[in-house]
């Protein structure tokens, strides 16, 4: 496998995601072993988001739309 040079990220959503991943990794380091299960699940989620960014963006848009249209204090259906 060839090593590639890191690319500059200019998309604001991607920049925010990268910052979140870095903060997440730092939190895992601080919390230690108890955080590992959650870290594994979130890492899998991160891989899916990286593999299918448009689907992830659409899911977030749908979630935000649903959240805005839901009455205050009411949990999501299901």
Secondary structure, 3 states (H helix, E strand, C coil): CCCCCCCCCCCHHHHHHHHHHHHHHHHHHHHHHHHHHHHHHHHHHHHHHHHCHHHHHHHHHHHHHHHHHCCCCCCCCC
